[in-house]
Amino acid sequence: MAKYRTNLPQLYDGKFLTDGGLETTLIFHEGLELPECAAFDLLKNGDGREQLYQYYSTYAAIARDHKLGFILESVTWRASLEWGKN
């Protein structure tokens, strides 16, 4: 069994921050074009990865400053063989 499996913060009364809607933020607030609303497309190049880093860093800093756990959304909700072909 993993070392911390029985001591995860979500098993207690800790508070957590979640991010605010990855694709919505990137499209409507950052002005990015995501094909078919697929954020995994940003992983293809350094500029896209930097955009993701900035997005997550903002929330991570808030969580850190307020001593909260942080649950982040994955960029892969559209990632599949069919979507990946595009």
Long-range contacts (C-beta under 8 A, 24 or more apart in sequence): 9-69, 10-69, 14-68, 14-69, 15-68, 15-69, 16-63, 16-68, 16-69, 16-70, 16-71, 17-59, 17-62, 17-63, 17-66, 17-68, 17-69, 17-70, 17-71, 18-59, 18-70, 18-71, 18-72, 18-73, 19-55, 19-56, 19-59, 19-71, 19-72, 19-73, 20-59, 21-73, 22-55, 22-73, 22-75, 25-55, 26-51, 26-55, 30-55, 35-86, 36-78, 36-83, 36-86, 37-78, 38-78, 38-79, 38-83, 38-86, 39-75, 39-77, 39-78, 40-75, 40-76, 40-78, 40-79, 40-83, 40-84, 42-75, 43-75
